[in-house]
Amino acid sequence: MIPAVDLIVVGGGLAGLSAGVRASELGLKVLVLEQGEGEAYPCNSRQSGGIVHIAFHDPYRPTHELVEVIDRVTQKEAQPDLAMALARNGHRLIDWLQGKGARFMRFNPQEGYRWCMAPPRALKAGSDWEQRGPDMVLRQLVAHLGTAGGRIQHGTTVTGLVMEAGRCTGVTAEHQGQSLTYPARLVLLADGGFQANKELYQTHIGGSFEAVFQRGPSTGHGAGLVMAQQAGAAVIGTDRFYGHLLCADARHNDQVWPYPELDAIATASLVVNQTGVRVADEGRGGVYLANMLARQPEGSRFFAVFDAAIWEGPGTSARIPANPLLEKAGGTIHRAETLEELALKIGVPPEALVQSVAAYHTALDQDGLAQLPVARSTKIPPLPIRSGPFMAIAVLPGITYTMGGIRIDEHAQVLDQQGVVIPGLLAAGATTGGLEGGSQAAYLGGLIKAGSFGLIAAERAADLLGPIPQRVEASVAAPSAPVQPLIGLARFPILKATLKHGKALAFGLGAVVAALVLWLGWPAFGLFSPVLAAGAGALTTVAVLSYVELIRLITELLMPD
């Protein structure tokens, strides 16, 4: 007989481990059941880019601003209670992870890239996640789980929920060839989405499962979603996924996925199918475009058609840019001096491609993009395709995780069809819905959704189970004021002083140099000495100020805190 625990967590990604560690800190006896094996078991969190953001906005923004951002990006299709919960807890996740030893850096001046788990991916095409930020964060959380009294059990596939009188009281699972029952006072489902399950994909999203390319480790089979539905849970927003456009060579070249993605090129130009006509609104963004291409008839082929100006502009804009990394990794880029020649190279009717580009240019010049047969929005500014050589890349939609799933409330409690909480059952991360997706395929951030609701679920579990004797005072400190480690410039007092007093130092050194030049130069240069002294002092001041500004730039990028 397996002894009961307070909380069973199904899944060892960021949602599951955040919940497991936090619940253990709060005194709960926790068991995390993970289907993968080894210290580097595969999951989307581990292999992600490591950017923690809310719709590419800083989670430290005021709560009301973040709610407005979520409402705008989702066109108010996100559940208000979940939007508020994410806006309130996103920055707290970063604080909490730093308290567990996670390091962050800023590798891009844009707001959405302020918090990147460090070290980041290398600037190269292909897969590069081992010993990178997300991988290190998960390893640290596993270590903290053990220190806090919790446990993770690998190689365990959960097969069902144990329901007694409408309450979840444990799970059934397969472990080392045995079918076992694991009793628990509460169960948290955090096993990710259903992106790798053909039947669930075609049921909820539609289209051909084979038409999309798995950008992640293909571990999300939707078991939690199915088990929750069998227990009476409602589902919401299951028709959208998060993903990007990839070079179609990904099907036979592992060096061109999961990066570079081709969103920046495709959304600035045109995407046509094998008949040479546009099929979706490129201006709504790469995630939306990937969703729309995935819904096209089976057997469709797609091409991003652009010119040299787009290749040298948006083509270089991503952190891991297509230009020049795609071609270096063996990706195919077609080039031609005319659109007719380009059409022949990619196997589409020349007249149709020329007509599509001409209609696009006419609409662009006459402010008539909304009147095109397939309307083109301007959320992402469209660019003309006029500067030869003309170029094309065969593209396909890549799927990372599904955006919809189990319906939960703001406390991560699972809801039934009537919106009533199912006792004993919680859910967090990509197995849940209600935030992302919708008509715009709105993307808010997979890591921050997972980690924030992992913390929320753990704290709700502690509240539901009431006082637990083994808790210590340090464990129940207010979650809004986590213990802060020595981070940022606090570790570098000389650097901190240089930035704080850099301006005074620059002008001070400039004055000293000017005085020395005046003193030493007077015997030789006489009345010319003041001019030389002023010039030397000014140059010294500018040089020191430039040095301080350079240091400030570097620290802003590496130490966003």
Phi, psi and omega per residue, in radians:
M1 nan 2.142 3.131
I2 -1.380 2.213 -3.127
P3 -1.143 2.574 -3.136
A4 -1.281 2.627 3.031
V5 -2.104 2.988 3.105
D6 -1.291 -0.742 -3.058
L7 -2.459 2.199 2.956
I8 -1.781 2.259 3.088
V9 -1.918 2.169 3.134
V10 -1.694 1.832 3.127
G11 1.995 2.346 -3.075
G12 -1.977 0.601 3.000
G13 -1.446 -2.850 -3.099
L14 -1.121 -0.675 3.118
A15 -1.107 -0.856 -3.088
G16 -1.171 -0.751 -3.120
L17 -1.259 -0.645 3.070
S18 -1.052 -0.769 3.117
A19 -1.139 -0.771 -3.093
G20 -1.118 -0.761 -3.138
V21 -1.194 -0.791 -3.120
R22 -1.113 -0.738 3.117
A23 -1.115 -0.663 3.096
S24 -1.137 -0.693 3.076
E25 -1.033 -0.588 -3.115
L26 -1.498 0.142 3.016
G27 1.664 0.041 -3.135
L28 -1.420 2.602 3.035
K29 -1.529 2.027 -2.933
V30 -2.089 2.445 3.007
L31 -2.250 2.104 3.067
V32 -1.722 2.178 3.116
L33 -1.832 2.035 -3.077
E34 -2.133 2.292 -3.095
Q35 -1.284 -0.446 -3.110
G36 -1.331 2.875 -3.121
E37 -2.010 2.652 3.034
G38 1.448 2.925 -3.106
E39 -1.147 -0.530 -3.107
A40 -1.861 0.707 3.140
Y41 -0.922 2.470 -3.035
P42 -1.301 2.459 2.997
C43 -2.892 2.794 -3.091
N44 -1.069 -0.697 -3.117
S45 -1.011 -0.794 -3.081
R46 -1.128 -0.626 -3.041
Q47 -1.727 0.234 -3.122
S48 -1.377 3.059 3.087
G49 -1.355 -0.242 3.036
G50 1.456 0.240 -3.120
I51 -1.544 2.212 -3.136
V52 -1.900 1.930 -3.043
H53 -2.680 2.909 2.995
I54 -2.070 1.782 -3.085
A55 0.918 0.716 -3.136
F56 1.059 0.590 2.995
H57 -2.124 2.677 -3.101
D58 -1.168 2.157 3.123
P59 -1.086 -0.226 3.111
Y60 -1.518 0.042 3.020
R61 -1.098 2.756 3.073
P62 -0.983 2.554 -3.067
T63 -0.953 -0.786 -3.077
H64 -1.134 -0.562 3.095
E65 -1.180 -0.724 3.141
L66 -1.169 -0.649 3.074
V67 -1.092 -0.720 3.101
E68 -1.099 -0.695 3.095
V69 -1.077 -0.836 -3.138
I70 -1.064 -0.763 3.126
D71 -1.083 -0.702 -3.114
R72 -1.206 -0.808 -3.088
V73 -1.156 -0.665 -3.108
T74 -1.636 0.002 -3.036
Q75 0.940 0.738 3.102
K76 1.061 0.441 3.079
E77 -1.551 -0.227 3.070
A78 -1.274 2.536 3.078
Q79 -1.094 2.212 -3.074
P80 -0.981 -0.692 -3.110
D81 -1.187 -0.628 3.116
L82 -1.269 -0.663 3.092
A83 -1.059 -0.765 3.130
M84 -1.129 -0.728 -3.137
A85 -1.099 -0.730 3.128
L86 -1.160 -0.756 -3.128
A87 -1.105 -0.593 -3.124
R88 -1.368 -0.501 -2.963
N89 -1.927 -0.131 -3.096
G90 -1.047 -0.847 -3.140
H91 -1.182 -0.526 3.138
R92 -1.159 -0.577 3.074
L93 -1.072 -0.781 -3.140
I94 -1.093 -0.797 3.080
D95 -0.966 -0.821 -3.059
W96 -1.155 -0.752 3.120
L97 -1.118 -0.670 3.070
Q98 -1.083 -0.636 3.088
G99 -1.135 -0.315 3.100
K100 -1.722 0.146 3.083
G101 1.713 0.013 3.120
A102 -1.164 2.463 3.109
R103 -1.938 2.493 3.124
F104 -2.211 2.671 3.044
M105 -2.515 2.905 3.121
R106 -2.045 1.919 -3.075
F107 -1.802 0.106 -3.084
N108 -2.610 2.377 -3.106
P109 -1.212 -0.230 3.127
Q110 -1.185 2.573 -3.046
E111 -1.011 -0.716 -3.053
G112 -1.168 -0.231 -3.101
Y113 -1.903 0.393 -3.112
R114 -1.204 -0.623 -3.046
W115 -2.051 1.667 3.104
C116 -2.023 2.229 3.088
M117 -1.070 2.264 -3.056
A118 -1.865 2.589 -0.007
P119 -1.319 2.612 -3.110
P120 -1.397 3.018 3.028
R121 -1.059 2.637 3.042
A122 -1.255 2.749 -3.141
L123 -1.440 1.271 3.140
K124 -2.632 2.767 3.122
A125 -1.288 2.865 3.069
G126 1.555 -2.895 -3.080
S127 -1.553 2.349 -3.124
D128 -2.738 1.327 -3.076
W129 -2.079 -0.362 -3.085
E130 -1.132 2.268 -3.123
Q131 1.125 0.256 3.035
R132 -1.577 3.048 -2.990
G133 -0.833 -1.012 -3.108
P134 -1.045 -0.701 3.094
D135 -1.055 -0.774 -3.131
M136 -1.173 -0.674 3.130
V137 -1.088 -0.774 3.135
L138 -1.132 -0.677 3.093
R139 -1.102 -0.716 3.115
Q140 -1.130 -0.695 -3.140
L141 -1.173 -0.660 3.074
V142 -1.071 -0.732 3.109
A143 -1.108 -0.759 3.126
H144 -1.153 -0.570 3.103
L145 -1.049 -0.812 3.122
G146 -1.143 -0.711 3.131
T147 -1.084 -0.633 -3.099
A148 -1.446 -0.022 3.089
G149 1.779 -0.002 3.097
G150 -1.528 -3.139 -3.101
R151 -2.601 2.497 3.022
I152 -2.000 2.354 3.133
Q153 -2.065 2.015 -3.114
H154 -1.455 2.960 3.054
G155 1.104 0.556 -3.084
T156 -2.138 2.055 -3.140
T157 -1.803 1.968 3.139
V158 -1.300 2.286 -3.046
T159 -1.970 -0.287 -3.133
G160 -2.990 2.869 3.064
L161 -1.733 2.487 3.029
V162 -1.598 2.046 -3.114
M163 -2.019 2.246 3.107
E164 -2.267 2.014 -3.139
A165 0.942 0.729 3.101
G166 1.423 0.017 -3.137
R167 -1.952 2.444 3.064
C168 -1.412 2.178 -3.087
T169 -2.169 0.294 3.113
G170 2.648 -2.965 -3.141
V171 -2.404 2.766 2.930
T172 -1.847 2.587 -3.060
A173 -2.717 2.804 3.033
E174 -1.817 2.193 3.129
H175 -2.508 2.117 3.140
Q176 0.900 0.772 3.079
G177 1.383 0.060 -3.138
Q178 -1.934 2.533 3.013
S179 -1.657 2.051 -3.022
L180 -2.201 2.737 3.037
T181 -1.983 2.252 -3.136
Y182 -1.966 1.828 3.140
P183 -1.347 2.584 3.130
A184 -2.767 2.692 3.076
R185 -1.310 -0.522 3.108
L186 -2.504 2.663 3.091
V187 -2.263 2.343 3.066
L188 -2.020 2.142 3.080
L189 -1.570 2.101 -3.122
A190 -2.571 0.797 -3.015
D191 -1.711 0.245 3.061
G192 1.514 -2.980 -3.068
G193 -1.513 -2.841 -3.096
F194 -2.080 0.458 -3.038
Q195 -1.099 -0.404 -3.105
A196 -1.747 0.150 -3.125
N197 -1.840 1.899 -3.056
K198 -1.032 -0.792 -3.085
E199 -1.128 -0.812 3.141
L200 -1.182 -0.665 3.116
Y201 -1.036 -0.879 -3.070
Q202 -1.247 -0.469 3.093
T203 -1.272 -0.784 -3.010
H204 -1.641 -0.674 -3.084
I205 -1.700 -0.670 -3.137
G206 1.529 3.064 -3.089
G207 1.362 -3.097 -3.100
S208 -1.505 2.215 3.098
F209 -1.078 -0.617 -3.113
E210 -1.265 -0.241 -3.107
A211 -1.336 -0.332 -3.136
V212 -1.802 2.641 -3.117
F213 -1.886 2.322 -3.121
Q214 -1.332 1.903 -3.131
R215 -1.386 -0.327 -3.074
G216 -1.838 -2.803 -3.061
P217 -1.447 0.062 3.105
S218 1.061 0.649 3.134
T219 -1.711 -0.193 -3.088
G220 -1.507 1.783 -3.108
H221 -1.923 0.076 3.030
G222 1.283 0.394 -3.130
A223 -1.071 -0.739 3.135
G224 -1.069 -0.727 3.105
L225 -1.042 -0.823 -3.119
V226 -1.126 -0.784 -3.130
M227 -1.103 -0.712 3.137
A228 -1.136 -0.735 3.104
Q229 -1.088 -0.686 3.106
Q230 -1.110 -0.453 3.111
A231 -1.535 0.041 3.094
G232 1.765 0.133 -3.092
A233 -1.269 2.589 3.016
A234 -1.494 2.694 3.030
V235 -2.107 2.767 -3.075
I236 -2.605 2.425 3.006
G237 1.059 0.741 -3.031
T238 -1.564 0.188 -3.045
D239 -1.744 0.189 -3.126
R240 -2.313 2.739 3.100
F241 -2.392 2.779 3.004
Y242 -1.659 2.259 3.115
G243 -2.972 -3.039 -3.115
H244 -2.483 2.905 3.028
L245 -1.441 2.352 3.131
L246 -2.120 2.796 2.976
C247 -1.126 2.344 -3.099
A248 -1.091 -0.295 3.075
D249 -1.134 -0.196 3.116
A250 -0.981 -0.446 -3.123
R251 -1.181 -0.343 3.120
H252 -2.357 0.074 -3.139
N253 -2.341 1.824 -3.104
D254 -1.236 -0.120 -3.121
Q255 -1.462 -0.150 -3.070
V256 -1.917 0.248 3.035
W257 -2.539 2.687 0.027
P258 -1.333 -0.108 3.089
Y259 -2.256 2.630 0.081
P260 -1.443 2.548 2.991
E261 -1.468 2.738 -3.046
L262 -1.936 0.299 -3.084
D263 -1.005 -0.807 -3.038
A264 -1.068 -0.646 3.118
I265 -1.271 -0.857 -3.056
A266 -1.110 -0.681 -3.082
T267 -1.369 -0.246 3.076
A268 -1.625 -0.212 -3.019
S269 -2.212 -2.398 3.129
L270 -2.149 2.572 2.975
V271 -2.100 2.132 -3.133
V272 -2.102 2.810 3.076
N273 -1.677 -2.945 -3.050
Q274 -1.193 -0.218 3.078
T275 -1.625 -0.030 3.090
G276 1.528 0.199 -3.119
V277 -1.993 2.671 3.095
R278 -1.252 2.611 -3.089
V279 -2.242 -0.115 -3.086
A280 -2.749 2.830 -3.138
D281 -1.398 1.811 -3.107
E282 -1.159 -0.480 -3.024
G283 -1.252 -0.147 -3.134
R284 -1.523 -0.021 3.057
G285 1.915 2.834 -3.058
G286 -1.166 -0.641 -3.137
V287 -1.162 -0.777 3.086
Y288 -1.060 -0.793 -3.101
L289 -1.094 -0.715 3.097
A290 -1.058 -0.734 3.106
N291 -1.082 -0.741 -3.096
M292 -1.225 -0.691 3.108
L293 -1.145 -0.600 3.137
A294 -1.139 -0.336 -3.114
R295 -1.643 -0.018 -3.133
Q296 -1.265 2.809 -3.101
P297 -0.947 2.560 -3.130
E298 -1.015 2.406 -3.135
G299 1.598 -0.028 3.132
S300 -1.193 2.565 3.022
R301 -2.105 2.607 -3.040
F302 -2.320 2.589 -3.131
F303 -2.402 2.304 2.938
A304 -1.480 2.146 -3.100
V305 -1.959 2.208 -3.033
F306 -2.674 -3.041 3.141
D307 -2.241 -3.081 -3.071
A308 -1.107 -0.606 -3.133
A309 -1.138 -0.703 3.104
I310 -1.208 -0.687 3.115
W311 -1.061 -0.700 -3.136
E312 -1.451 -0.252 3.131
G313 -1.762 -1.683 3.115
P314 -0.958 -0.483 3.141
G315 -1.110 -0.350 3.140
T316 -1.860 0.087 -2.924
S317 -1.483 -0.473 -3.095
A318 -1.238 2.778 3.121
R319 -1.056 -0.711 3.044
I320 -1.976 1.483 -2.899
P321 -1.357 2.611 3.063
A322 -1.112 -0.666 3.079
N323 -1.735 1.917 0.260
P324 -1.904 0.148 -2.890
L325 -1.241 -0.558 -3.081
L326 -1.083 -0.878 -3.106
E327 -1.156 -0.645 3.110
K328 -1.098 -0.520 -3.136
A329 -1.520 0.046 3.099
G330 1.714 0.123 3.108
G331 -1.250 2.548 -3.072
T332 -1.559 2.205 3.050
I333 -2.173 2.127 3.140
H334 -1.582 2.396 3.127
R335 -2.292 2.535 3.095
A336 -2.765 2.737 -3.137
E337 -1.406 -0.346 3.106
T338 -2.295 2.770 3.102
L339 -1.164 -0.615 3.123
E340 -1.074 -0.772 3.123
E341 -1.149 -0.687 3.111
L342 -1.097 -0.732 3.135
A343 -1.034 -0.727 3.133
L344 -1.141 -0.638 -3.140
K345 -1.154 -0.626 -3.097
I346 -1.682 -0.040 3.032
G347 1.392 0.628 3.051
V348 -2.095 2.725 -3.131
P349 -1.065 2.128 -3.097
P350 -0.983 -0.777 -3.106
E351 -1.065 -0.680 -3.112
A352 -1.185 -0.736 -3.139
L353 -1.149 -0.786 3.126
V354 -1.052 -0.731 3.136
Q355 -1.134 -0.716 3.131
S356 -1.085 -0.754 -3.140
V357 -1.195 -0.707 3.136
A358 -1.123 -0.753 3.118
A359 -1.108 -0.657 3.093
Y360 -1.114 -0.785 3.141
H361 -1.134 -0.715 3.111
T362 -1.071 -0.792 3.112
A363 -1.127 -0.664 3.141
L364 -1.144 -0.736 -3.109
D365 -1.268 -0.518 -3.056
Q366 -1.863 0.265 3.126
D367 0.973 0.756 -3.082
G368 -2.131 0.500 -3.101
L369 -1.070 -0.554 -3.128
A370 -1.230 -0.286 -3.111
Q371 -1.677 0.005 3.074
L372 -1.081 2.691 3.100
P373 -0.893 -0.707 2.925
V374 -1.950 1.841 -3.036
A375 -0.982 2.500 3.113
R376 -2.028 2.052 3.104
S377 -1.471 2.975 -3.055
T378 -2.089 0.388 3.039
K379 -0.944 -0.739 2.975
I380 -1.897 2.096 -3.033
P381 -0.995 2.207 3.080
P382 -1.351 2.593 -3.133
L383 -2.107 2.593 3.105
P384 -1.220 2.823 3.137
I385 -2.132 1.396 -2.995
R386 -2.274 -0.237 -3.007
S387 -1.757 1.767 3.129
G388 -1.133 2.778 0.065
P389 -1.282 2.584 3.051
F390 -1.391 2.576 -2.981
M391 -2.374 2.744 3.092
A392 -2.647 2.527 3.050
I393 -2.278 2.250 3.016
A394 -1.203 2.238 -3.065
V395 -2.139 2.799 3.022
L396 -2.529 2.710 3.115
P397 -1.356 2.239 3.070
G398 -1.821 2.328 -3.117
I399 -1.843 2.354 3.112
T400 -1.874 -0.944 3.049
Y401 -2.681 2.741 3.107
T402 -1.448 2.501 -3.009
M403 -1.554 -0.411 -3.099
G404 -1.816 3.037 3.127
G405 2.898 -2.462 -3.067
I406 -1.105 2.392 3.098
R407 -1.453 2.267 3.140
I408 -2.266 2.924 3.021
D409 -1.746 -3.043 -3.073
E410 -1.182 -0.177 3.087
H411 -1.763 0.188 -3.127
A412 1.201 0.346 3.075
Q413 -1.492 2.396 -3.111
V414 -1.303 2.402 -3.105
L415 -1.926 2.578 3.087
D416 -1.564 -2.985 -3.069
Q417 -1.104 -0.426 3.131
Q418 -1.648 0.083 -3.138
G419 1.393 0.317 3.141
V420 -1.714 2.457 -3.127
V421 -1.124 2.332 3.003
I422 -1.497 1.974 -3.042
P423 -1.013 2.398 3.052
G424 1.470 -0.002 -3.023
L425 -2.186 2.199 3.077
L426 -2.202 2.891 3.112
A427 -2.666 2.631 -3.137
A428 -2.692 2.700 3.067
G429 1.516 -2.696 -3.007
A430 -1.219 -0.174 3.059
T431 -1.344 -0.139 -3.109
T432 -1.868 2.835 3.091
G433 -2.262 -3.105 3.077
G434 1.873 -0.183 3.123
L435 -1.928 -1.044 -3.069
E436 -1.646 3.061 3.080
G437 1.593 -2.337 -3.121
G438 1.318 -2.947 -3.054
S439 -1.095 -0.452 -3.119
Q440 -1.663 0.034 -3.020
A441 0.869 0.823 -3.011
A442 -1.190 2.277 3.132
Y443 -1.899 2.182 -3.124
L444 -1.913 -0.407 -3.129
G445 2.274 1.920 -3.077
G446 -1.207 -0.723 -3.098
L447 -1.163 -0.769 -3.072
I448 -1.247 -0.573 3.047
K449 -1.126 -0.787 -3.110
A450 -1.132 -0.930 -3.062
G451 -1.176 -0.730 -3.119
S452 -1.093 -0.828 -3.128
F453 -1.326 -0.328 2.961
G454 -1.125 -0.788 3.086
L455 -1.111 -0.775 -3.134
I456 -1.045 -0.770 -3.127
A457 -1.106 -0.750 -3.134
A458 -1.085 -0.747 -3.105
E459 -1.254 -0.548 3.038
R460 -1.195 -0.695 3.103
A461 -1.043 -0.771 3.122
A462 -1.095 -0.692 3.111
D463 -1.129 -0.730 -3.101
L464 -1.176 -0.613 -3.086
L465 -1.489 -0.191 3.058
G466 1.318 -3.039 -3.102
P467 -1.006 2.360 3.111
I468 -2.108 2.181 -2.995
P469 -0.963 -0.652 -3.012
Q470 -1.358 -0.037 3.095
R471 -1.134 2.547 3.027
V472 -1.972 2.784 -3.037
E473 -1.018 -0.673 -3.125
A474 -1.091 -0.445 -3.089
S475 -1.356 -0.404 -3.038
V476 -1.907 0.359 3.051
A477 -1.043 2.617 -3.083
A478 -0.932 2.200 -3.084
P479 -1.105 -0.349 -3.134
S480 -1.354 -0.128 3.131
A481 -2.293 1.191 -3.094
P482 -1.182 2.771 3.087
V483 -1.161 2.245 -3.108
Q484 -1.704 2.303 3.034
P485 -1.385 3.025 3.067
L486 -1.359 1.818 -3.023
I487 -2.188 2.990 3.023
G488 1.044 -2.537 -3.068
L489 -1.197 -0.236 3.119
A490 -1.044 -0.419 3.139
R491 -1.457 -0.184 -3.033
F492 -2.272 1.364 -3.038
P493 -1.074 -0.640 3.135
I494 -1.164 -0.786 3.099
L495 -1.072 -0.734 3.129
K496 -1.074 -0.754 3.135
A497 -1.159 -0.655 3.124
T498 -1.069 -0.780 -3.140
L499 -1.214 -0.638 -3.096
K500 -1.241 -0.695 -3.030
H501 -1.990 0.310 -3.052
G502 -1.035 -0.729 -3.104
K503 -1.135 -0.788 3.125
A504 -1.100 -0.689 3.116
L505 -1.087 -0.742 -3.118
A506 -1.087 -0.866 -3.119
F507 -1.196 -0.593 3.102
G508 -1.121 -0.811 3.122
L509 -1.160 -0.639 3.092
G510 -1.057 -0.732 3.125
A511 -1.156 -0.707 3.138
V512 -1.127 -0.776 3.132
V513 -1.105 -0.740 3.126
A514 -1.057 -0.761 3.141
A515 -1.113 -0.724 3.134
L516 -1.127 -0.754 3.140
V517 -1.111 -0.713 3.134
L518 -1.106 -0.745 -3.094
W519 -1.184 -0.833 -3.086
L520 -1.329 -0.483 -3.040
G521 -1.585 -0.265 -3.050
W522 -1.039 -0.781 -3.114
P523 -1.047 -0.623 -3.059
A524 -1.565 -0.625 -2.985
F525 -1.957 -0.204 3.058
G526 1.015 -2.123 -3.050
L527 -1.182 -0.302 3.102
F528 -1.375 -0.236 -3.093
S529 -1.041 -0.745 3.121
P530 -1.026 -0.664 3.127
V531 -1.134 -0.815 3.108
L532 -1.087 -0.693 -3.135
A533 -1.136 -0.748 3.137
A534 -1.103 -0.742 3.133
G535 -1.122 -0.775 -3.140
A536 -1.131 -0.714 3.117
G537 -1.118 -0.730 3.139
A538 -1.125 -0.779 3.128
L539 -1.075 -0.727 3.116
T540 -1.088 -0.773 -3.138
T541 -1.071 -0.819 3.135
V542 -1.094 -0.722 -3.130
A543 -1.101 -0.786 -3.136
V544 -1.194 -0.712 3.098
L545 -1.078 -0.693 3.109
S546 -1.115 -0.729 3.103
Y547 -1.074 -0.776 3.139
V548 -1.108 -0.716 3.131
E549 -1.135 -0.662 3.095
L550 -1.105 -0.777 3.093
I551 -1.089 -0.682 3.133
R552 -1.107 -0.743 3.112
L553 -1.072 -0.811 -3.118
I554 -1.095 -0.756 -3.127
T555 -1.208 -0.576 3.074
E556 -1.083 -0.680 -3.126
L557 -1.292 -0.710 -3.025
L558 -1.558 -0.399 -3.055
M559 -2.301 1.314 -3.083
P560 -1.087 -0.363 3.123
D561 -1.256 nan nan
